[in-house]
C-alpha cells in the first residue's frame, strides 16, 4: 500500500511539473578523463543548481557500439529531478574492439568518483544508465564490479573504485550468444555487422569473448539493484534480452524490476512519460539517493 501511494504521488507530481520544469544546471563540458593510445576521451557533467551534493548518474550513449557521442540522449529529466548526470565518450568499435569501451567507462567512473568534490556531486553511490548498446555497456559495467579482466588500467586514478551501486537499463542487449537467434530479419541486418565490429567476429565464431561481453553470464550474488525497461514492440532489440537479464538476477535472489513499455518500439518518448519516469525515479531514490 505504501509503495502504491508513493507511486501515485510521484505520478501526480510529474504530471504537474512536466509542463514547465527545466533544470537549471551547472554544465562542465569536454573534460578529458583518459587518453588511450593518444585518443582524448571526454565527459560532460550536469549538476543541478541549488542542490547540495546531488547523487550522480552516469549516462552511456547508444549507437550500435560504433557511433554516437556523449552529446546524444542525455537524460536531462533526471537533472530536472535533482540528480547530477555525467555523459561520457568512449572508444567505439571502429576505434578498438571489446573490451576497450568497458575499460574506458570504468576509467570514467574512477575519474568522476575521484573528482566529486571539485564538481559538487555525491559519488558515494553512483547509478549507471544507457539505452540500446549503451544499456548493454551499462549492464556489463554494473555486473562486473571488481572484474580484473574488464577493469583496465586507464586514467590517473587506478586506486579509485569504479563500482556502481545501481543500474538503469533501457532496452539492452544482455546475451550476445542468443541475440541473433532471437532477432527479426530487420534486427539481424543491424546486429550482425555491429557485433562483427564489436567482437571482431560473429558471436558463434568467438564464443568465449561473446560470453565475456554478455552481462547475463557475469551476474553474481553481489551485483547492484537493477531496473529494466523495454518496449514490447521493439523490432530491433529483442525483449527477450531484458527477460534473460531479469531471469539471471532472479536466479541469484537479487534486487531487480522489469518495467515493460507497452506499444513502444526501439526508443521514443514513452520511456520518459510520467508513469515510466516515476518508476525510474522511485528506483533511483531508493538505491542512490539515501
Phi, psi and omega in degrees: 000317179299317179299316182296315180296321178299315184293321177299316179297319179296319179299315179298316179300316182292320180298321180287318188276338188294341181285335190226349187283122171228128186294133165267111189225142167286134183240129178240113190250148170057044176278122182281125181248344179195159179226069178291127180053032178081001179271119181283121179255127184246166174218156176243144180234133177241117183242117181298138181283154177064023174240126181278113175052063178294152175294157188248135172243130177261124182260130177247117185287155176269186180134036176057027180068001188232352176211182185097172180205173180297344181279346186263136173069024179294124184281078181294345174305326180286326175295321177302333183250035165074028170251144167279145179232134173241131179240130187234150170273156178210166179296129175281167179295340174284342177269317183197146181282168172306140011260026185306317184293328176290319175302319180296312183299317179294324174296321178297319179294319177300317178299313183297321180290319183291335185249022183301317182294327182293329184252351168091024175242172179258116181253019177291331173226127183237135170258151176236141182217165177180171178234142177060237179296329175295324177290325174301314180293324177295315177302312184295321176298316185292324182268003179246026172309122178080007182279111189300319184292332182261352183290313185072180182223030182283157172085182186262006186230056183297337180272359180267144182290140172256011181296147170243158187248359176198151179230129178239111191246127176249109178044065185271155159278139180230340182221101183285350177276344181243348190298323182290321179292338179269349191276151170287165175306320177296316179300320179297322182296333177272317193282320185299307179296328179293318180290325178297322176289318183296312187259348185086358179189172170291153183306323182295339181267353175210070187296324181299315179290322179298323178291318178298329181271007184250111183305328183300332183274350181258356184296130175221178189292349182259008186286152186285163177305149187222134169240126181250131171238138182205137176285135183279002175240022183292116181273353188250316179249111183303132179297337177299337177296318175290323179294324175297319180293319176303314180296320180296319178293316181297324180297333179263002180069030185270166179283108182213144175223147177239124183240089180291143179253102189291130179083354183277148176258221184271079184100187180118169186293340181301333182289341180237025172288178187302317184295311186279332172293321177300319178297315179295318181292321177300317178298312181295319181300321184273346183257324183234348182277332187288000000 
